[in-house]
Structure formats: C-alpha cells, structure tokens
Amino acid sequence: MKAAVTVVGAGLAGCEAALQLARWGLSVRLLEMRPERATAAHQTGDLAEIVCSNSLKSTVLSTSSGLLKKELDLLGCRLLDCARAASVPAGAALAVDKAEFSKIVSQAIDQEPLVNLEVGHLGELPVIENHYYLLATGPLTSEEMVEELGRLTGRPALHFFDAIAPTVTADSLDTDILFRAARYGKGDSDYWNSPLNEEEYETLYGDLISSEKADVHEFDRADLFDGCQPIEEIAASGPKSMAFGPLRPVGLHDPRTGNRPHAVIQLRQENLEGTLFGLVGFQTRLKFGEQKRVFRKIPGLANAEFVRYGQMHRNFYLDTPRSLQRDFSLPDRPDVFVAGQMTGVEGYVESIASGLLSAFKLAARESSRTLSPLPAETLMGGLLSRFLFDKTSAEFSPMNANFGLLPDLEDRVRGKKARKEAKAERAVMALQGWLEANPLP
C-alpha cells in the first residue's frame, strides 16, 4: 500500500507539493492553519496567498526568473499554469490578480481526488507507520512547530531573523581595483578587498547616514538589531565607527601600493564555484535602490551585479547545508521533508520550485526510485541541489535564483546578455537530457 503524506502549509510551496505528490499517485492531506489561526502578515485564509507584490517577475528566457519558469514548465509545474490563468497585463513579466490566483489554485486542489484539504494546526510530528510529512510552513511558522523542529534538528539549525548582506557576481567586479588578500596573511587569499581612501570612506559614511531605509514590520521590530547591527546603524554611532569595525584596515596592505588603506571592504566567497561574493559586515535595511546607488560607489563595485540585496526581516528558516539531507528530509527523521522558504529559497517562483522538487524526492523515495541530481547547468540544480547544500559559507542565508549560481560557459561569449542567453540555452538542453534519463509520471 502506498504511503500517505501530510503536507503542512498551503502556501505556494505546499500547494505545488500536494499537486505533485498526487501526480505520483500518493494520497495527500493538505493542512493549513489559516484562517483558524492567523499570522502577522497574511490577510486571508486563502490557499497560496501572495502577501506582497503580485509580480512573479520576468518571463524572458535570458533572465533568471524567465529561465526558472521554463525549467518548471518542463518539469510539469502546476502553479505556474494557475498564475497564467490569473495573469494581468505586466509587459514581459508574469503578474497575477492575487484573489483570482488563490481561487484557481483552490480549484486545482479541490479537483484533485488524492488531495484532501483540512484547516487546522499541527505542532508535533509523531512517527506514523507508512506516513510522511512535508513541511512548507514558511517564514511565519508557528512557535509550536519551531519548537518541534528545534527538538528534531537542534537549536543551532534554526535561524529566525535575517540579517543579510548584499551578494554580487564575481564577473561584475573590477579586479583592477580590488586586490586578493586575507587579513594578516592568514590562510589563502580568499577575500577580494576594496581599498578606500579617506575621501571615499567619508562619502560612504555620508551616504549610509542619509539614505532611505526600508520599513520594518512591527512583528520584526523587537528583534531587529539582535546579534547583528546594520552597517548604517554602525555608521550612525560615529564617523570612525566603521573604520574600527567591519571596515578596519589592519592586517591588510594593498600589494600595488604597499600601503595600508584608510579602510577596507572585504568580499567573501559564497559558493564553491567562486561565482558569488558577499560584502562582509554589510547587513543593511537600506532600500534596494539605495543599496545599488550607494554600494556601486565602493571602489571596484561600479558595475556590480546584485543577485541578493541586504535585508533585515523576520524569516524563519533552517540551516539547510547542515540540517537537511540532499533529498530535503531530516537526517534523524527520514519521514519528514521540508520545502519552500524554510529551506532557504527566496521568491515566489523559487518557493514553487522547492515544493515541486521536494515532492519529487519524497515520491521517488516512496516508490524506491533514484532520481539523479538535477544538472548543475540548470537554475533548479544550481539553487536547490547545489547552493542550498553548499557549506562554503559558515553563515547560511536565503537566496533567489540567479545566473551567478550557474557554472561558467566552456567557450567565451562576449556581452552579458549573450552570456545569459547561452547559459539559458544550455540549461534547457541539460534539463531535457535529465528528463530523458529520469522519466516522470
């Protein structure tokens, strides 16, 4: 007899997972605590409620969001079809009428005989014979479920409030200005370093003090500054505070001048391939547009391509590289799988992708099938199979899909747009090859 699955959370990841599990012939109990139990962000009890922007971003294949949609279509994604049925005019982007989208998703769930929707809260995960759990409870996971996950994974595996610094692509950095070095020469030269003279430092200080900050939800405010100060708050404590803090130049000398700069901003490698670098100590709540404007003034970052902006907000998630197996199950509870933002993905479509892949992994386990890893050349593979399990960075932070997750092309291609088009074409071909080797139901 096939196992049954309880999918906890009927957001984007949970609804996609439920429909995919049914596709594999598994009986699903889809459990959603809303509207019986509200959250601080949701306004309704609707399935797959979109809380913020109604845009699912670009549909152009040479963009990361467009490529991710193409990959999901090849894999038989259900919620993208729902989104297109609820779309509103948005140029080259896929935007939806939020209420209509939730309605269409609800209809898809209701019309699937193997999925049974229930309203209720689950705070414990008892072991049940021939039964799995797939948790997709998102960043506003209930306190009881957080406690249960802490018991199952250990408290260090739980992250509660993002304090994220921006991430940029390696090939957008000006290495004629930056230099490679580790502080005091300890270890390999793992960091790129941006040397600032006194005038450049003062410009950065002034911009951080005067730039517009993003609002923080009331339910985040109490814990906003716990553990990690935003760079603009450090700057506000005094003109020299950054130079004695994250921008301290001690132990670093510019090899081209032999001198120690007035201040140094370090960029730390964030993935194994070395295609992504994060600005060390630059956790921030500046508005995204302000981040691009201010941080592109940093020497060597004039053309920086930001694949993740700094942010600070409530966002419960697991330390996936050190707390989940590669099939998204818990090491000590192989009957418990995790999907969506809890795994460290950011974005609507990324959450849908996570729900789809976690469902695939669970269903394959149940049917004693082995699915080969998604190709590294695909965004699905780069984000969900590689980045989420990359232990290069000791401080794991959520990530959107982006071209920086993909390996370099074998042949040199001139022009950023042409390189992205070539990577997108390669990704589609790689995924088509994967599907031939791993036929799906």
C-alpha positions in Angstrom: 0.0 0.0 0.0 1.3 3.4 -0.9 2.2 5.8 1.9 0.1 8.8 2.8 1.6 12.3 3.1 0.6 15.2 5.3 1.7 18.5 3.7 1.7 21.2 6.4 1.2 24.6 5.0 -0.9 25.6 1.9 1.2 28.4 0.6 2.9 28.3 -2.8 5.4 25.5 -1.9 2.8 23.4 -0.1 0.1 23.6 -2.8 2.6 22.8 -5.6 4.0 19.9 -3.5 0.5 18.5 -2.8 -0.4 18.5 -6.5 2.9 16.9 -7.5 2.6 14.2 -4.9 -0.9 13.4 -6.2 0.7 13.2 -9.7 2.9 10.4 -8.4 -0.2 8.6 -7.0 0.2 9.5 -3.3 -2.7 10.4 -1.0 -2.2 13.8 0.5 -3.7 15.6 3.5 -3.1 19.3 2.9 -3.2 21.1 6.3 -3.5 24.9 6.6 -3.9 26.6 9.9 -5.4 29.8 8.4 -8.0 31.2 8.9 -8.4 29.3 12.1 -5.1 30.7 13.2 -3.8 33.9 11.7 -0.3 35.1 11.0 1.2 38.6 11.3 1.4 39.0 7.5 -1.5 37.1 5.8 -4.8 38.9 5.3 -7.0 35.9 4.4 -7.2 32.1 4.8 -6.9 31.7 1.0 -4.6 29.0 -0.4 -1.3 30.2 -2.0 -2.0 33.7 -0.7 0.5 36.1 -2.2 1.3 38.6 0.6 3.5 41.2 -1.1 3.9 42.1 -4.8 1.7 40.5 -7.3 4.6 40.0 -9.8 6.2 36.6 -10.4 8.9 38.5 -12.4 10.1 38.2 -15.9 9.1 35.6 -18.5 12.1 36.4 -20.7 14.3 33.3 -21.1 17.6 35.2 -20.7 16.6 36.4 -17.2 17.0 34.1 -14.2 13.2 34.3 -13.4 12.3 33.5 -17.0 14.7 30.6 -17.2 13.4 29.2 -13.9 9.8 29.3 -15.2 10.9 27.5 -18.4 12.6 24.8 -16.3 9.5 24.4 -14.1 7.3 24.1 -17.2 9.5 21.3 -18.5 9.1 19.5 -15.1 5.3 19.9 -15.2 4.7 22.6 -12.7 1.1 23.2 -11.7 1.0 26.6 -10.1 2.6 28.4 -13.0 -0.4 27.4 -15.1 -2.6 28.7 -12.3 -0.7 32.0 -12.4 -1.0 32.4 -16.1 -4.8 31.8 -15.8 -4.9 34.6 -13.3 -2.5 36.9 -15.1 -2.9 40.6 -15.5 -1.1 42.8 -18.1 2.5 43.4 -16.9 4.7 43.6 -20.1 7.4 41.0 -20.1 6.6 39.9 -16.5 4.0 37.4 -15.2 1.8 39.3 -12.7 -1.4 38.0 -11.2 -4.7 39.0 -9.7 -4.0 37.8 -6.2 -7.5 36.8 -5.3 -8.1 35.1 -8.7 -4.8 33.2 -8.4 -5.8 31.8 -5.0 -9.2 30.9 -6.3 -7.7 29.0 -9.3 -5.2 27.2 -7.0 -8.1 26.2 -4.7 -10.0 24.8 -7.6 -7.0 22.8 -8.7 -6.7 21.4 -5.2 -10.4 20.7 -4.9 -10.4 18.9 -8.3 -7.6 16.6 -7.3 -9.2 13.5 -5.7 -6.0 12.4 -4.0 -5.7 15.7 -2.1 -7.8 16.4 0.9 -7.7 20.0 2.3 -8.1 20.5 6.0 -8.0 23.6 8.2 -6.0 23.1 11.4 -2.7 23.5 13.2 0.0 20.9 13.6 2.7 21.4 16.3 4.1 17.9 16.7 5.3 15.3 14.2 4.6 11.9 15.7 6.0 8.9 13.8 3.2 7.1 12.0 3.7 3.9 10.1 3.6 4.3 6.3 3.3 8.1 6.6 5.4 11.1 5.6 5.3 14.8 6.5 6.2 17.6 4.1 6.6 20.8 5.9 6.0 24.0 4.0 5.0 26.4 6.7 7.2 29.3 5.6 8.8 32.2 7.4 5.8 32.6 9.8 6.0 29.0 11.1 4.1 28.7 14.4 6.0 28.7 17.7 5.0 25.1 18.3 6.4 23.9 15.0 9.5 25.8 15.5 10.0 24.1 18.9 9.4 20.7 17.3 11.9 21.4 14.6 14.4 22.6 17.2 13.9 19.3 19.0 14.5 17.3 15.8 17.4 19.3 14.3 19.0 21.1 17.3 18.5 24.8 18.0 21.6 25.9 16.1 19.9 24.7 12.9 17.2 27.3 13.4 17.5 30.8 12.0 14.9 33.4 12.9 15.7 36.9 11.7 17.6 37.6 8.5 20.5 40.0 8.8 21.7 39.6 5.2 24.5 41.5 3.4 24.3 42.0 -0.4 25.7 39.4 -2.7 27.3 40.3 -6.1 28.5 38.2 -9.0 32.3 37.7 -9.3 32.4 38.6 -13.0 30.9 42.0 -12.3 33.8 43.0 -10.0 36.6 45.3 -11.2 39.7 43.3 -10.2 42.0 46.0 -11.5 40.9 47.9 -8.4 40.2 45.1 -5.9 43.0 43.0 -4.5 43.2 39.5 -3.1 44.3 39.0 0.5 43.4 37.6 3.8 43.9 39.7 6.9 47.4 39.4 8.3 48.1 36.9 5.5 46.5 34.1 7.5 45.3 31.4 5.2 44.8 31.7 1.4 43.9 35.0 -0.2 40.2 34.1 -0.1 38.8 37.6 0.0 38.6 40.4 -2.5 39.4 43.6 -0.8 38.2 47.1 -1.8 40.6 49.8 -0.6 39.1 53.1 0.4 41.0 56.4 0.9 39.7 58.9 3.4 37.6 60.8 0.9 35.9 57.5 -0.4 35.3 56.5 3.2 33.7 59.8 4.1 31.5 59.6 1.0 30.3 56.1 2.0 29.7 57.3 5.6 27.6 60.2 4.4 25.5 58.1 2.0 24.8 55.5 4.7 23.6 58.2 7.2 21.4 60.0 4.7 20.0 57.1 2.5 16.4 56.0 2.7 15.8 52.9 4.9 13.2 50.2 4.3 10.3 50.0 6.7 10.3 47.0 9.1 7.2 45.2 10.0 6.0 45.7 13.6 6.4 42.0 14.3 10.1 42.2 13.4 10.9 45.4 15.2 11.6 43.9 18.6 14.4 41.7 17.3 15.7 43.9 14.5 19.1 44.6 16.0 19.6 41.3 17.9 23.0 39.8 17.2 24.0 41.8 14.0 24.0 45.6 13.5 23.1 47.0 10.1 26.0 48.9 8.6 24.1 52.1 8.6 23.5 51.8 12.4 27.2 51.3 12.9 27.9 54.4 10.8 25.3 56.4 12.9 27.2 55.6 16.1 30.1 57.8 14.9 32.1 58.8 11.9 35.0 56.5 12.7 32.9 53.5 13.9 33.1 51.6 10.6 36.8 52.0 10.3 37.2 50.4 13.7 34.5 47.8 12.9 33.8 45.8 9.7 36.0 48.2 7.6 39.0 48.1 9.8 42.1 48.0 7.5 44.5 46.4 10.0 46.3 43.4 8.7 45.7 44.3 5.1 48.1 46.0 2.6 47.3 46.9 -1.0 50.0 45.0 -2.9 50.0 47.6 -5.6 51.0 50.4 -3.2 52.4 48.5 -0.3 50.4 50.7 2.0 47.5 50.1 4.4 44.3 51.8 3.1 42.3 54.2 5.2 39.5 51.5 5.2 38.9 48.2 3.5 35.6 46.5 2.5 36.1 42.7 2.1 34.1 40.4 -0.2 33.8 36.8 0.9 33.2 33.9 -1.5 29.7 32.4 -1.0 29.7 29.4 -3.2 32.0 26.6 -4.1 32.4 27.7 -7.7 33.5 31.2 -6.6 30.9 32.9 -8.8 29.2 34.8 -5.9 30.7 37.1 -3.3 29.1 38.8 -0.3 30.0 42.2 1.2 31.4 41.3 4.7 29.7 43.2 7.5 27.2 45.0 5.2 23.9 43.8 6.7 21.5 46.6 5.9 18.0 47.7 5.7 18.6 50.4 3.1 16.0 50.3 0.3 17.1 48.1 -2.6 17.5 51.1 -5.0 19.6 52.9 -2.4 21.8 49.9 -1.9 22.6 49.8 -5.6 23.3 53.5 -5.7 25.4 53.6 -2.6 27.4 50.4 -2.9 28.3 50.9 -6.5 30.3 53.9 -5.3 32.6 51.4 -3.5 35.9 51.1 -5.4 35.7 48.1 -7.7 31.9 47.8 -7.5 30.9 50.4 -10.1 29.4 47.7 -12.3 28.4 45.2 -9.6 25.5 42.9 -10.4 23.5 42.4 -7.2 21.9 39.0 -7.0 20.8 39.5 -3.4 20.2 42.8 -1.6 20.8 43.2 2.1 17.7 43.0 4.2 16.5 42.5 7.8 13.2 41.0 8.5 11.5 38.0 10.2 12.3 34.9 8.1 12.4 31.6 9.9 14.4 29.1 8.0 16.7 26.1 8.6 20.5 25.9 8.2 19.9 23.6 5.3 23.5 22.8 4.5 24.0 21.4 7.9 20.5 20.2 8.9 18.9 18.6 5.9 19.8 15.6 3.7 20.0 16.3 0.0 16.5 15.0 -0.6 15.3 17.6 1.9 14.5 15.2 4.6 15.7 15.4 8.2 18.7 13.1 8.9 17.2 11.7 12.1 13.6 11.7 10.8 13.6 10.5 7.2 9.8 10.6 7.2 9.9 14.4 7.5 10.7 16.5 4.4 10.9 20.3 4.1 10.0 22.7 1.3 9.7 26.4 0.5 11.2 29.3 2.3 12.1 27.2 5.2 14.9 25.6 3.1 16.5 29.0 2.3 14.9 29.9 -1.0 13.7 33.5 -1.6 10.9 34.4 -4.1 7.6 33.2 -5.2 8.7 31.0 -8.1 11.6 29.7 -6.1 9.2 28.6 -3.4 7.1 26.8 -6.1 10.2 25.1 -7.4 11.2 24.0 -3.9 7.7 22.5 -3.4 7.9 20.6 -6.7 11.4 19.2 -6.1 10.8 18.2 -2.5 7.6 16.3 -3.7 9.7 14.6 -6.4 12.2 13.5 -3.8 9.6 12.2 -1.4 7.7 10.4 -4.1 10.8 8.8 -5.5 11.8 7.6 -2.1 8.3 6.1 -1.6 8.4 4.3 -5.0 12.0 3.1 -4.4 13.2 5.2 -7.4 16.5 7.1 -7.6 16.3 10.4 -9.3 19.7 11.7 -10.4 20.7 15.2 -9.2 19.4 18.0 -11.4 22.1 19.3 -13.7 24.4 22.0 -12.3 23.8 23.9 -15.5 20.1 24.4 -14.6 18.9 27.0 -12.2 16.9 24.3 -10.4 20.1 22.3 -9.9 22.2 25.4 -9.1 19.9 26.6 -6.4 18.1 23.6 -5.0 20.7 20.9 -5.4 23.9 22.8 -5.0 23.6 26.2 -3.3 21.3 25.1 -0.5 23.8 22.4 0.4 27.0 24.4 -0.1 28.9 24.6 3.2 31.4 27.2 1.9 29.9 29.9 4.0 29.6 29.3 7.7 26.6 31.7 7.8 23.9 30.4 5.5 21.5 33.0 4.1 18.5 32.6 1.8 18.9 33.2 -2.0 16.9 33.9 -5.1 17.6 32.1 -8.4 20.3 34.0 -10.3 22.8 33.3 -13.1 25.6 33.5 -10.6 24.6 30.1 -9.5 25.5 28.6 -12.8 28.9 27.4 -13.9 30.8 29.4 -16.5 30.4 28.6 -20.1 33.1 26.4 -21.7 33.6 28.8 -24.6 34.0 32.6 -24.1 30.9 34.6 -25.0 31.2 38.4 -25.3 28.5 40.5 -23.7 26.4 40.0 -20.6 23.2 39.4 -22.4 24.7 36.9 -24.8 26.3 35.0 -21.9 22.9 34.8 -20.2 21.2 33.6 -23.4 23.9 30.9 -23.9 23.5 29.8 -20.3 19.8 29.6 -20.6 20.0 27.6 -23.8 22.5 25.2 -22.1 20.2 24.9 -19.1 17.2 23.9 -21.2 19.2 21.3 -23.1 20.6 19.9 -19.8 17.2 19.6 -18.3 15.7 17.9 -21.3 18.6 15.4 -21.1 17.8 14.8 -17.4 14.1 14.2 -18.2 15.1 11.5 -20.8 17.2 9.8 -18.1 14.6 10.3 -15.4 11.1 9.9 -16.9 8.4 11.4 -14.7 4.8 10.2 -14.2 
